[in-house]
Every structure is written in C-alpha cells, then in structure tokens.
Amino acid sequence: MDRREIAALLAYIGRLDPRSIRTDEGEARDQLAQWHELLGDVPMATSHGWDARVAARQHYRTSPYQIQPADVVRPWESYRRNRLALHWDPTPSADPDDQAAWTAELVGTRRAVAAGTAQPAYAPAITSSQEELNPRLQARLNEIGSCIPPAARAALAPFRPARAAREAAVAQGLPDALSVRCEWCLAPVGEPCRRQRIGPNDRVRTITPRTDPHPGRLDLAAAKQAQRTEKAQQPALA
C-alpha cells in the first residue's frame, strides 16, 4: 500500500473505531508513517480474495481492542501461506536447458500466486475411470492384467507375505479375509491380522502381523461373500 491507500485504510478504521482517530496533525502524521512502514508490502486489495478493510473489520468483530498494524499483517501472511499451499507448480514454458529462465519463471509464478495477482495452479486430479486412461496404458494393463507386472509381483511376495496370501486366495476364488474386520484381533479392513505377545502382568509386549488371517475372519469373509453372491443372483432368479 502507498501512503494514500494507508490514509484511506486509517479513515475506514476510524469509522469503525473512533478511538483510533488522531486529531493532532503531528500524531496523525506519525501514525500514517508508522502504518506505511509496516504495511508497505501489504496490498490494499487483490482480485482473488484479499482486502485489508475486511481484515480490519474482522478484527473489530472478534476483539474489543484497538487495531494495530500486526492485526492486518497476520491475516495477510495467512492468506499468502494458504494460497502457496494450494499451488502446484506448473511446468514452465521456458527452455529447461536455460536454468536461469526456468527458475525465474517458477519464482515469478509463485510470487504472483502469493501476492494474489494470479490463481493457484491446482494439481491434476487422479481419476479411477478406465475410460479416461491413455490408450497405450490401457493396452498395457490389458496385457499384464495389473499395474504391477507378474514378475515384479512375484519378486515382492517374500517381502509382503500377507498381501501375497491374500492375492493367492482371491485368485483361487476363495473369500478375501482382509475385506472384513477381524473380530478376534480387531484388525481393520485391509490390514492383516495381528499376533499379540503377552508379557508379565498380562500386558501386551509386542504386536506383529500374521501371514494367515484368524479362522473367524475367514468365516466372516466367506459369509459376506455368500451374501453378496446370493444378492447378485436374486434378480436373475426372479
């Protein structure tokens, strides 16, 4: 804000709180100089949601004390942080081999977003729709049947035995035990069952994951699968 904008902001604040009005010319000049020194890099308003007058009005809505420059600077800094947190750096249009131009464009975009003169660039959403997949990616998925190639899946099996056992059971048409919560060890859906080691005074010392699920969890998963199968067959039988 320049000195004229600071004066306009102080006049607006004076209408909200007459206590802030300085009738002495010297005091008014000192107040203007102080506020300009502290708010010189804070804009009066931007086209994307910031307005210093709104910050001043919000202060008096929630506080009985006279406003200080910090009561405007704090919302401004919060506004900057929130916008930068939403920003996803887009690929600069500059030549990647020109490091100086590439960096300058990135920095310039971030500064414009932080200053409120440009909207944040949001990260592209990840979609699960198979219809929107790249044709080459879809062809590759159709070829291997999964986003993880079989060779990589086999190599990972020793390091994730619970996952390997789950995939093997599903491939054989058996119920997926991890699709339900275990009522014995209280393992949530998607996580393997747990093995608890009890120490002195009946206290649990360690909890380690089990490769195979508890029998009760298998029975519950089988019952759920049977219910789904029966429900799916009802329209066909009707």
Beta strands, then each sheet from edge to edge (+ up, - down):
strand 1: 194-198
strand 2: 204-209
sheet 1: 1+ 2-
end
